[in-house]
Amino acid sequence: VRPEWPEPGSVPARRPGASGVPLDDNLAIYDDVGQLLILLNRTAAGVWERCDGSATFEEMVQGLVESHAATPEVIAHDAWETVRKLAELGLVVDAAEQG
Amino acid sequence: VVSGDHWAHHTPSLNGLSYRFAVRTDDERLGRHLDSLLAGLRAPGPVDHWYSVTAAVDGGYDVTRDDEPVALAQHPGDAAGWLVWDVNRLTAEAGGAHLLFHAAGVAAGGTGMVLPGPSGSGKSTLCAGLARAGLSYLSDELVALELDTGRLLPYAKPITIKAGSFAALRALGPPAGSGSGDAEAWAGDEWAGEERLLPVGGAAVAVGRPCEPGFIVVPRYEKGAPTRLAPLSATEAFVALAVNAVNFKAHGTVGTDALGALVARCECVALTMSDLGEACRLVEDLVGRGAAERGAGRAS
């Protein structure tokens, strides 16, 4: 994952093969490829759900700002950290770069 | 595999989650003991593997599987322990089509309960206490979730109780329905080594049938702590099952979905326990409340 990724124009997309199970306010995700089970809290699960390959990272943040009370700066920072972590785990790729 | 006829005793065909085996020994008395211990696994059908337990010249016992060595035990009780250990291991391999949990399991009224936990959590002792109280026994070691039906499958091996935990169980007395031989085993017997194997499947403890799950109880022994039940969130129950799943990776996303479905359909609680009798009463009450609620649901 490039150090600056995701950038405003990046298009985060969930990698096929990952299964999500809602639990309370959390989401358990199992990745068949990486054989990895992770738990996302509600905020991170919201970011995960938006990684559908249809919106740029900038648009994703805008959507989160409209549905959360925190400041846009905080939301942008948290969303960046979450998307990046998911990418490092191999669960999210850039749909634009994948073609 | 052909069994020789010089053996003093053969068990009937036995089956642990598709691991099919039988045991033969040249010690008639030990053979009867093994028969009693393994009664919960009796199932008509072919024998794929033969265990042989033979008295060695030095007074010990050789345990072999299909003529391959399993253990050399000094005591007949330890020979039984090694045999059960090997059966556990190969049952887990044979049952790989199911999602397997390192867990105990019991059932009441056709509704199953999974008690996941690592060694030392107290699940086997609790399971023995619940079986003694009349709940049907599924397993004290390995609970199988059938992926296509969501049912729990029994693996009714003998209950293994660590020597240090046995006093608490003995204080409760033998199972109400036990015959004299089983009662002796449950009271503590000459066969006991570091661990005690308690017979199931005979008069003492009924073995449950495949059943729908209704409860997840996560036990934790804590010396001196008040014995209590506390609600467990779906996330907590999911994690408790996932970390005790034996073959989670083998089933991947299918197993993840099955685990989520299991948690969603169960009442989930944590059980902290230091008093076995009180722990059993709390779990019996939980099961009784569940049955009453299901009955009320059907009536309305």
Interface residues (C-beta under 8 A of the other chain):
Chain A: G17 A18 S19 V21 P22 L23 D24 N26 A28 Y30 D32 Q35 L37 L39
Chain B: S233 A234 T235 F238 V239 A242 F248 K249 G252 T253 G255 T256 D257 L259 G260 V263
